[in-house]
């Protein structure tokens, strides 16, 4: 068994300036103000659109991200309705071949949580043994998965338009979000801010 840390990969080659210039062209159709486009006019226009919550226009552009997380976090991600998802399948992946991989829970790390971590790790090892035993007895992966823990590592590819990403960050960066979900969302938001100007600047947590 292997413990791994949660992470993400932004799958798109993001050109933030190009995205915003596209959005400006689409937005100016609403006002028939295409003649006002200049080399940097997109910054002011999109900033005003965000302040006035005229966000429908940013739905025209999308970003795809691959999350490496546990099954529990993936269940929260797919609750966001407007999106496309492709996820590692426990029906078809046989985890007895290379060993079970589990996501290390950050809230059980540190000397103050040593005993909790031991309990968690023991449970993970028991689940792996039960899974391997079932496979050895002839169970198919889709049957043996019944004993896989929530901490099982999964990969899920997520595509949202920019408006949905804003909603995702508002929900998942909140102090009320699950700690493992929030850990990923906060780090991803910082990457989005670096790559895409203006759109996410007002989201501060």
N, C-alpha and C positions, 0 to 999 in steps of 0.2 A: 504494500500500500504506500502511496505517496501523498503527502500534504502539499498543497500549492496555494499561492496567494491569488486573490481575485485580480483581474486586470481587464484591459480593453484594447482593441485595435481599431483605429479609424480607417475604414477600408477605402474610402474615397481619396483621390488626390484633390484636396480642397484648394480652390483659388477664391479666397474670400472676396476680393475686389470684383472678380468676374461675377460671382453670385449676386452681389449687391447691385452691380450695374444692370444685370438682367432684371432684377426685381424692380429697379427704378423704371426701366422701359415698360414693364407690365403695369406698374402703378400709374404711370403718367397717361396711360390710355383712359383711365377713369376721369381724368381732368382735361384731357386733350392738351397737355402741356409738354408734349415731346420736344418742342422747340426750345425749352429751357434746359435741356440736357447739356452739361459741360463735363470736363474731365473729372471733376470731383463733386458734382451736384448730388450724386447718389447719397453722400453722407448726410447732408442736411435733410433731404427728403425722407430717407428711411428713419432717421432719428425722430422726425416729426410724426411719422406713421406709428412708430412704437409708442410714443408719448400719448397719442390719441387712441391707442389700442385698435388701430385699423390693421389687424394682423392677417387678414385673409390673403393679402397679396404675397406674403412670404411662404404660403403653401405651395407656390410654384417651384420651389427649390427644395432638394432633399439631401440628406447625409446618411450613409450606412456605417454602422458600428458593429463590431463583433465583441460581445461580452464573454469573458471567461469567469464564471461565477458558480454558485451552488444552485441546486434545483429550486430552492425556496426563493432566491432572488429572481430567477428566471420566471417563476410564477407571477411575481409582481410586475415584471416588465411586460408580459403579454396582456396584462389588464388594460394597457393603453390601447384603445380600440382602433385608432387610425394609424395603422402601421403594417409592415410586412415582416414576417418572421421565418427563419429557417434554423431549426435547433437539432443538435446532436440527439440521436434517438436511442433510448434505452431498450427499445424493442429489437434493434438490429445490431447495436454495438455489444460485443462480448467482452466484458471487463475481466474475465478470468485469464485472458491471454497476456495482457501487459500489466495487470494489477489495477486495483481500484484506485482512482485519484479522488481526493476529497479537498474541498476548500477549507483552509484554516480559518476558524472564526476569530476575528480580531478582538472580540469582546472577551475571549477566554485566554488572551495572551498577557504576559506580565507576571511577576512573582506573586502578586496578590490573588491571581486566578489559577495558580499551579494545580490545585486539587481539582478544580472544575475542568481544566484542560485534560487531566489524566482520565477523568470519567468520560469525557467526550471521545478521547482517543481510543479508550477501551471499547466503547460502543461502536466506533468505526471499524475496528479490527474484528469485532464479532460479526458485524454486517458483512464484511468482506469474506470471512470464513463461511458464513451461511450461504452467501452467493456462490462461492466456488464449490462448495459441497453440492448444491443443487445442480450446477452445471455438470459436475462429475457424475451425478446420478442420472443425467440425461435430460434435465430440464432445458428448455430453450431460453435464450436471453430474455425474451418477452415475458417468460414465466418467472425466471429467477429474479427479475428486477423488483419483484414484490418485496424483497428484503433490503433493497438499496436505501441508504439514509438520505435525508434531505440535504446533507452536506455534499452529496455526490457532485463532483465537478461536471459542469456542462458548458458547451459553447453555443451561443445563440446569436445569429446575425439579425440585426434590427435595422430597418429602414423607416425613418420618419421624415415628413416635411419639416421645415424650420419652425413652423408654428407649433407642431406637435412636440418638437424638441424643447421649445420654451415651456410648454405645459409639463413635459416630463421633468425638467429641472425644477420647476416650481413645486412639484409634488415630491420629488425624490431627494432634493437637497434640503428639504425642511428638517428642522430639529425633531419633528415627529416621525420621520421616516425610519424604517428599519436600519440599524447601524451598518450592516453590510451593503445594503442598497445605497445608503447615503455616502458611504466611503467611495464607491464607484462613481456615483453621480457628481459629487463635488470635484473629483479629479477630472472627469470628462468635461464638465462645464468650463474649467480653466483652460483646457485644450481648445474648446470651441471658441472661447474669447480670444485666444491667440490667433486663431485661423480665420475667423469670420468677424469683421468689424461691426460695431454698432448693435447688431441684432440681440446680443446677450449681455451687453454692458450693464444694463439696469438690474440684472439678477445678481444680488449680493447676499451671501449667507455666511 
